[in-house]
Amino acid sequence: MLFKNLGYDLKTIVERDPAARNRLEAALLYPGFHAIIMHRLAHILHRAGLKFLARSLSQFSRWWTGIEIHPGAVIGRGLFIDHGMGVVIGETAEIGDNCTIYHGVTLGGTGKHRGKRHPTIGNNVMIGTGAKVLGPFRVGNNVMIGAGSVVLSEVEDDCTVIGIPARVVRKRNRRLTPCDTMDQVHIPDPLSQEICKLKIRLDQIEAEIRRRHEPPGNEPAPADPDPNK
């Protein structure tokens, strides 16, 4: 099962990254793939109770790839970590199948309590460059998280979120394909949307003020009572 999953992981890299010319190149030169290999081995050691060895392997992986994945994290098939430098995935994080994570992403926890404290990521999720997902909540299937966003609460299925803190800017995404999970550009801008709403409201207020203060127009002059004057 381990090698079958690694074969699938390698296949997804070639499918999603146009810079990957073939599987051999991806296997030898992609740090995201190396990090996944070492994590799957470290996770096996972690579940077997060999936690010091598991953590040692994860720290070596961090030094080698720039990607830190705690051995306790659960990762599904087809995770593509693009570039990967600065990615941090915490101990109780869970990641579904066919997800894409860009460099600088953190799946982090809050507080010092034990137990579940890191996010659960659904299937077919794209997490943009520099995004932070912090806390023990669920991010649903087919979700897109914009670059630089900070997600602090649960995200429903089929949504796009962006901002600090992140909020939903699009609902009912179709099922994301591998190409969709690589797109960090065509995402609505909530700041522009709010500015547009404010401009429309301001135009309405200005029109109302002009209507109230302008003198009546085109009214006939009062008739002179004495025509011989």
N, C-alpha and C positions, 0 to 999 in steps of 0.2 A: 504493500500500500504506500509506503514511504516513497519508493522510487517511481511509482505510478503518479503520485501527486507531483513529484518534482518534474516529471516529464510534461505534465499538464501545465505547471507553472512556466516551464521553458517555452512551451507552445504559445502561451498567452503573451509573452514578451515579444516574440517575433510577429505576432498578429497585431499588437497595439503600437509598437514603436517602429516608425518608418526608418529609423537609423539602424535598426538591427538587420543585418544582411542575411544572417542564417543562424541556426540554433547553436552551432559550434562557437561562433563569435559571442553570442549571448551568454552561453555557459561559461566561457573563459573570462569575459571582460565586464560583465554587468554586476556591480556590487549589490544591487537589490536581490538578484538571484542567489548570490553567495550568502547574503544575510538570511534568506529563507531556508537554504540548505542547513546552515548551522543552527538556525532556530528549531527546525524540525528535529534535529538530533538532540539539542538541548532540552526540548520539550519532553522527549522520550525519557531522558535522564531525570528530569524534574518529576515526572509522574512515577518513576521507579524509586523515588525517595533519595536519589543521588543529587541533592540540591546544590551542594558546593561545586561539584563537577559541572552541573548544568549552568550555574552562574558563571563559572570560570570560562566556559565555552562562549556564553553570551557576551562576556566582556572582551574576549578575543575577537569576536565578530564585530563588536563596536569599534575596536581599534583598527581592524582590517577594512571595514566598510563604511564607517561613519554612521551606521544605523544601529540603534539600541533597541532590542526587543527582549523583554523579560521572558525567561524560560516558561513561566506560567501562562503566558498569553496563548489564546487559542486562535489559530489562523486557518481559514478554509482554503479551498483550492483556487488557483488562478489569481493570486495576489500579485499585482505588478507594482513594485516600488520604483518609480522613475527617478533616476539620479540618486536620490535617497539620502544625501548628506543631511544630518541633523534630524532625521526621523526618530521619534521616541514612542514606543508602544509599551504601556504599563502592564503590570502583573496580571490583573484581572480583566484586561481588555479581551474582547472577542471580535473577530472579523469574519464575515461570511465569505461566500464564493464570488469570484470574478470582480474583485474590487481593485481600484487604482488609487495609489497614494503618492503624492509628489513630495519633493524635498522640503524639509522644515516643518513637517506635520507632527503634532503631538497628540497622542491619545492618552490623556493624563487623568490623574485622580485628584480628589479634593479631600482635605482632612487627613488625620492620622489613624482613623479607625481601621480595623481589620475587616476582611470580607470584601464584597463587591464594591469597588470604588472607581473603576474605569469604565469607559463606554462599551456598549455592544453595537457593532456595526453590522447592518444587514447585507444582503446580496446586491451586487451590481451598483456599488456606491463609488462615487468619485470624490476625493478629498483634495482640494486645490492646495497649491503651494503656500506654505506658512500657516495653514489653518490649525486651530487648536480646538480639540473636542475634550471637554473637561467635566468629568462626573460619571456616576453610575447609571446612566440612562441609555435608552435605545435610539439609534439612528436607523430608520426604516429602510426597506428595499428601494432601489432605484432613486436614491437621493443624490443630489449634487450639492457639494459644499464649496462655495466660492473661495478663491485665494485670499488669504489673510483674515478669514472669518474666525470668530470665537463663538463656539457653540456651547451653550451652558444648560440646555434643556432638551427634552425629547423632540425628535423630528419624525413626523408621520411618513408613511410610505409615499413615494412618488412626488416628492417636493424638492424644490431648489431653495437653499438658504444662503444668505450672505450678510455680512456686516458684523459690527461689534456693539452689543452682542448680536449674534446672528438671528435673523428672522426670515420667515417664509416670504419669498417674492414670486414664487410660481408653484402651483399645485397641479396634480394629475399629470406628472411626467409620464411619457410612455416608457415601456420597458427599455432600459438603457442597453445599447449595444456596446461592444468594445470601443468603437469609434466615438460614441457619445461620451464615454468616461474619460476620454483624452481632451475634451473641449473645455477649456477654462475661460474662454473669451465670450461666448454668446450666452451670457447670464445677465438677467435684468439688474439694473443699478437702482437700489432703493433710494439713495440720496437724490438722484435725478428725478425719480418718480415723485418724491415729496416736494422738490423744488417746483416741478411742473404743476402740482396741485396748488401750491401756494401762489404761483403766478396767476393761475386761473381765478382763484379767489380774490386776489388783489385787483385784477381787471374788473371783476364784478362789483367790488366795493367802490372803485373809482368811478365806474359808470353810474352807480347809484348816487354818489355825491354830486356829480355833474348834473344829473337829472333834477336834484332837489334845489340846487343853487343857481342854475341858469335862469335868466328872465324868460317869461313867456314869449314865444316867437311868433311873428307874422300875425299879430292881432291887429284889427283895424283901429285907426285913431278915432277918438270920440268926436262926434259931429258937433260943429259950431252952432250954438243955439240962435245966433243972430247972423243971418247970411249977409246983411248990409254992413257989417262991422269991418 
